Amino acid sequence: MTNRKEFKETCIHLCRLTAGTLLEFNQPEINVNFYEAILEYEKEIIHILLNAHYPYLAFAKSVNAFNIDFIDIPRFLPYQEGYRVLTFTELYEPIQYKNHKNHLILNENELNIAELNQIKRWKPAIVGEIIFNFWD
């Protein structure tokens, strides 16, 4: 399980170092499995996402119900110590499905049966939709 307080402090520290502003901090809800920090940096809005269960972090240009526009922000990478920052390429990797009872997807994974059942139900198209989703 990830730590809300630690993540929020990391985002505040990032803002101080980059002259950004933390506009909003959202916690996971019933149907959202990630924390979201919304920053203003150089007149742009940037969303920093942290999975609620694993230390997987991603950047996005926008976050709307059932749609996240993932991006890479290399200049922020030195400030994300302790997290596994997922890249645009990793997040947009297509899900390769197969019809087998215990191994629903072909992509390399360490998902448990509950997670695989959620994937079976919601049929995400990309890896990012599994890690940061609105159906958990």
N, C-alpha and C positions, 0 to 999 in steps of 0.2 A: 504494500500500500504506500502511496506517495504522501508526502507531508505538505499540507496546505500552507502552513506558516513559513516553512523553508522556501517553498516556491515563490510565495508573495515577496519575501525578503530578497530573493534572487532577482525578481523583476524590478523591485525598487532600487536595488544596487545597480542593475543594468541601466536604469533611467539616469541615475546620478552620473555614471561613467560616460554616458553617451549624450547627455543633455536632453534626454527624452522626458516625457511626462506620462505617468501611469494614470490613465483615464478611468479605467474600470477593472474590477477583479471579480470574476464569476466562479462560483463553486459548482461542482457537478450537481445535477438535479436527478429526479427519478429517471428520466429518459436520456440523460446526457452523461457520458462517462469520462469527462475531462474538465480540468480547470482551464480558465481562459483569462489571460491578462491582456487588456487592450491598451496599447501604448501609442502615443503620438511621437514620432521621430522624424525630424527634418520635414515637417508638414505632411507626413504620411501617417496613416493609421496602420498599425501592425498588431496582429493577434499572435500571442504566444500561447501555445496549447500544451498541457501536460496531462497525459493519461492518468486517471485516478488510481490505477492499480499498479502500473509499471512506470519506471523513470524514463519514459519515452516522451520526448519534447519535439514540437514542430512549430514552424512559423507559417502564418497564413495572411493573405491580403484581405480576405473577408471570411466571415463565418455566418452562415444563415441556416435555418432549419434544413437539415438533410443535404447541405452543400457547403463544403469548405474549399476555398481556393488556396491550396498550399503553395508556398514559395520558399526559396533559399535566401537566407540573409547571412552571408559569410562574415560580415563585419561584427555580428553578434556572437559568433561561435566561441571566441575566447572567454566569454562571460558565462557560459553554460556548463560549468564544471559540475560533475556529479550526475549529469543527465546524458542519455543517449539521444543526440540530436539526429532526427531522421531527415534525409534529404528529399528534395522534390522527386528525384528518380525513384527512391525507395517507396515513397508514399503513393506515387502514381503507377506502381507496378500492377498490372492487371491480375485479377484473381483467376486462376485456372481451376475450374471445377471438374470433378469426376464423380460418378455415381457409385460410391462404395460406402457401406454402413459406417465404418469407423474413421475413414480418411476422406473427408468431404472435398478437400482442396489439394491440389498438387503443389502449390507454393510451399517452400520450406517453412515450417512453423513448429511451435511448441504449445499449441492451443489445447485446452482441456475439452472434455466432452460438452460441457455447458456452453463454452464459447463456440464450438463447432455447431451446436444446435442453433444458436443465435444466427450464425452465418447461413446455415441452411434455410432458416426462416426469412431473413432479410435480403439475402443474395447481393452483398456488396460487390461493386465492380472493381475496386482498387484496394490495395493494402491500407491506405490511409482511412478508408471508410470502416475498416475493422478496428483500427487502433483508436480513432477518434470518431465516435458515432453518437447518434441520437436515438438509439434503440436499446441501449443496455439496461 
